[in-house]
């Protein structure tokens, strides 16, 4: 089912104008995020290693501008990806240096596994329609959503 590109309310596939806000609708719903429902968009933000692309598209689109929950999931998915990058680019190389005591070589691999498990956990929770806030990242996502309102 397509949604209005302006207000996000459901519209018919043949509708040229939204019945709620009166905005003109694109002729084809196959382009863009018009036919993507909020739950699917939220789920796609947690795809491991590629969900960040969807999250940026969701945050940049007018379609989900007023969807607080979808924006929350997009921000939290982005923060999960940033966590992955920090582990891969910072902690990984530090753990490769044997002389640094706090970073054992297995720490980076374990942290990557934790981030991957968080992605999968969030995929499942979001697919079930539940909103789960990850310990630090969830608070950051809430603040990011609140700042954009």
DAWO-V288343 format. One record per residue. N is the residue number from 1. D_FIRST is the distance of its C-alpha to the first C-alpha in Angstrom with 1 decimal. Layout:
# DAWO-V288343
n:N d_first:D_FIRST
n:N d_first:D_FIRST
This chain:
# DAWO-V288343
n:1 d_first:0.0
n:2 d_first:3.8
n:3 d_first:6.7
n:4 d_first:10.2
n:5 d_first:12.6
n:6 d_first:15.3
n:7 d_first:14.7
n:8 d_first:11.4
n:9 d_first:10.3
n:10 d_first:7.0
n:11 d_first:7.5
n:12 d_first:7.3
n:13 d_first:7.3
n:14 d_first:11.0
n:15 d_first:11.7
n:16 d_first:14.4
n:17 d_first:15.0
n:18 d_first:13.4
n:19 d_first:14.8
n:20 d_first:15.7
n:21 d_first:17.5
n:22 d_first:17.9
n:23 d_first:17.1
n:24 d_first:16.6
n:25 d_first:13.4
n:26 d_first:13.9
n:27 d_first:14.2
n:28 d_first:12.4
n:29 d_first:9.1
n:30 d_first:11.0
n:31 d_first:13.3
n:32 d_first:13.5
n:33 d_first:11.3
n:34 d_first:8.6
n:35 d_first:5.8
n:36 d_first:8.0
n:37 d_first:7.8
n:38 d_first:11.4
n:39 d_first:12.8
n:40 d_first:12.2
n:41 d_first:13.7
n:42 d_first:16.5
n:43 d_first:17.3
n:44 d_first:17.6
n:45 d_first:20.1
n:46 d_first:22.5
n:47 d_first:22.8
n:48 d_first:26.6
n:49 d_first:28.1
n:50 d_first:25.0
n:51 d_first:22.7
n:52 d_first:24.6
n:53 d_first:23.0
n:54 d_first:19.5
n:55 d_first:21.0
n:56 d_first:22.6
n:57 d_first:19.5
n:58 d_first:17.6
n:59 d_first:20.7
n:60 d_first:21.2
n:61 d_first:17.8
n:62 d_first:17.2
n:63 d_first:13.6
n:64 d_first:15.1
n:65 d_first:18.4
n:66 d_first:18.3
n:67 d_first:16.7
n:68 d_first:20.1
n:69 d_first:19.3
n:70 d_first:17.3
n:71 d_first:20.2
n:72 d_first:22.7
n:73 d_first:21.3
n:74 d_first:21.4
n:75 d_first:25.0
n:76 d_first:26.1
n:77 d_first:24.9
n:78 d_first:26.8
n:79 d_first:29.8
n:80 d_first:29.8
n:81 d_first:29.9
n:82 d_first:32.8
n:83 d_first:34.6
n:84 d_first:34.3
n:85 d_first:35.8
n:86 d_first:38.6
n:87 d_first:39.5
n:88 d_first:39.5
n:89 d_first:41.2
n:90 d_first:43.5
n:91 d_first:44.3
n:92 d_first:44.3
n:93 d_first:47.0
n:94 d_first:48.9
n:95 d_first:49.0
n:96 d_first:50.3
n:97 d_first:53.3
n:98 d_first:55.6
n:99 d_first:57.8
n:100 d_first:55.3
n:101 d_first:55.7
n:102 d_first:52.6
n:103 d_first:50.3
n:104 d_first:50.9
n:105 d_first:49.4
n:106 d_first:47.1
n:107 d_first:45.6
n:108 d_first:43.1
n:109 d_first:42.0
n:110 d_first:41.6
n:111 d_first:39.6
n:112 d_first:37.3
n:113 d_first:36.8
n:114 d_first:36.1
n:115 d_first:33.4
n:116 d_first:31.8
n:117 d_first:31.9
n:118 d_first:30.3
n:119 d_first:27.4
n:120 d_first:27.0
n:121 d_first:27.5
n:122 d_first:24.8
n:123 d_first:22.3
n:124 d_first:23.1
n:125 d_first:23.2
n:126 d_first:19.9
n:127 d_first:18.2
n:128 d_first:19.9
n:129 d_first:18.4
n:130 d_first:21.9
n:131 d_first:23.0
n:132 d_first:26.3
n:133 d_first:28.4
n:134 d_first:30.7
n:135 d_first:34.3
n:136 d_first:35.0
n:137 d_first:31.8
n:138 d_first:29.7
n:139 d_first:32.2
n:140 d_first:32.0
n:141 d_first:28.2
n:142 d_first:28.4
n:143 d_first:31.0
n:144 d_first:29.0
n:145 d_first:26.0
n:146 d_first:28.5
n:147 d_first:30.3
n:148 d_first:27.2
n:149 d_first:26.5
